[in-house]
Amino acid sequence: MNDEDEPSLAIAEQRSEAARKRLATTLVEIQGRLNPRALAREAAQELRETGEELAREGLEAVKRHPLTVAGMVGAVGLFLARKPIRALIARLPDETPPPPPRLTPKPRTRGKSR
């Protein structure tokens, strides 16, 4: 070997060692990310963030259209409570007046006029 090859060989070995260290660090990071507990934590965090975003958007929609939302909530509430409401109405006393007596027409007589 000549003297010119030694510095380039030393540089190549340094680069190789640095690349091995980067690769080892990357592998440790990947193993950490693929850990089931880490995956579960990440999924839970994403779900939490998505839920918060949906809640914010829903609140903004309620602020923009309060009467529409109130009407929808009322309609859903009435729909869900239809059986109890029907039972309450059935227990109320019947306050409708009786129908008037039916008048029968007088029979017509033939031949006699007054």
C-alpha positions as CSV (number, residue, x, y, z in Angstrom):
1,M,0.0,0.0,0.0
2,N,1.2,3.5,-0.6
3,D,0.8,6.5,1.6
4,E,-2.0,8.0,-0.5
5,D,-4.3,5.0,0.1
6,E,-4.0,5.2,3.9
7,P,-5.8,8.5,4.4
8,S,-8.6,7.6,2.0
9,L,-8.9,4.2,3.7
10,A,-9.1,5.9,7.1
11,I,-11.7,8.3,5.9
12,A,-13.7,5.5,4.4
13,E,-13.6,3.6,7.7
14,Q,-14.8,6.7,9.6
15,R,-17.6,7.2,7.2
16,S,-18.5,3.5,7.5
17,E,-18.5,3.7,11.3
18,A,-20.7,6.8,11.2
19,A,-23.1,5.2,8.8
20,R,-23.3,2.1,11.2
21,K,-24.1,4.4,14.1
22,R,-26.8,6.2,12.2
23,L,-28.3,2.8,11.1
24,A,-28.2,1.5,14.7
25,T,-30.0,4.7,15.9
26,T,-32.6,4.4,13.2
27,L,-33.2,0.8,14.1
28,V,-33.7,1.7,17.7
29,E,-36.2,4.4,16.8
30,I,-38.1,2.0,14.5
31,Q,-38.3,-0.6,17.2
32,G,-39.6,2.0,19.6
33,R,-42.3,3.1,17.2
34,L,-43.3,-0.5,16.5
35,N,-43.7,-1.3,20.1
36,P,-47.4,-2.3,20.7
37,R,-47.6,0.1,23.7
38,A,-46.2,2.9,21.7
39,L,-48.6,2.2,18.8
40,A,-51.5,2.1,21.3
41,R,-50.5,5.4,22.8
42,E,-50.1,7.0,19.4
43,A,-53.5,5.7,18.3
44,A,-55.2,7.0,21.5
45,Q,-53.5,10.4,21.0
46,E,-54.8,10.6,17.4
47,L,-58.3,9.6,18.5
48,R,-58.2,12.2,21.3
49,E,-57.1,14.9,18.8
50,T,-59.8,13.9,16.3
51,G,-62.5,14.0,19.1
52,E,-61.4,17.4,20.2
53,E,-61.5,18.7,16.6
54,L,-65.0,17.3,16.1
55,A,-66.2,18.9,19.3
56,R,-64.8,22.2,18.3
57,E,-66.4,22.0,14.9
58,G,-69.7,21.0,16.5
59,L,-69.6,23.9,18.9
60,E,-68.9,26.3,16.0
61,A,-71.9,24.9,14.1
62,V,-74.1,25.4,17.2
63,K,-72.9,28.9,17.5
64,R,-73.7,29.6,13.9
65,H,-77.2,28.0,13.9
66,P,-78.6,27.9,17.4
67,L,-82.2,27.7,16.5
68,T,-81.8,24.9,14.0
69,V,-79.9,22.9,16.6
70,A,-82.5,23.6,19.3
71,G,-85.2,22.5,16.9
72,M,-83.4,19.3,16.1
73,V,-82.7,18.5,19.7
74,G,-86.3,19.1,20.6
75,A,-87.5,16.9,17.8
76,V,-85.2,14.1,18.8
77,G,-86.2,14.5,22.4
78,L,-89.9,14.2,21.5
79,F,-89.2,11.2,19.3
80,L,-87.4,9.4,22.1
81,A,-90.0,10.3,24.7
82,R,-93.0,9.4,22.5
83,K,-94.1,6.4,24.6
84,P,-94.0,8.2,27.9
85,I,-95.8,11.2,26.4
86,R,-98.5,8.9,24.9
87,A,-99.0,7.3,28.4
88,L,-99.4,10.7,30.0
89,I,-102.0,11.8,27.5
90,A,-103.9,8.5,27.9
91,R,-104.1,9.1,31.7
92,L,-105.7,12.5,31.3
93,P,-109.4,12.7,32.0
94,D,-111.7,12.9,28.9
95,E,-113.0,16.4,28.9
96,T,-114.7,16.3,25.5
97,P,-118.4,17.2,25.8
98,P,-120.8,14.5,24.8
99,P,-122.3,14.9,21.4
100,P,-125.6,16.7,21.2
101,P,-128.7,14.5,21.1
102,R,-129.7,13.6,17.6
103,L,-132.9,15.1,16.5
104,T,-135.1,12.8,14.5
105,P,-137.3,14.5,11.9
106,K,-141.1,14.4,12.5
107,P,-142.8,11.8,10.3
108,R,-144.7,13.3,7.4
109,T,-148.3,12.7,7.1
110,R,-150.1,12.5,3.8
111,G,-153.2,14.2,3.0
112,K,-153.7,16.3,6.1
113,S,-152.6,19.9,6.0
114,R,-153.0,22.3,8.7
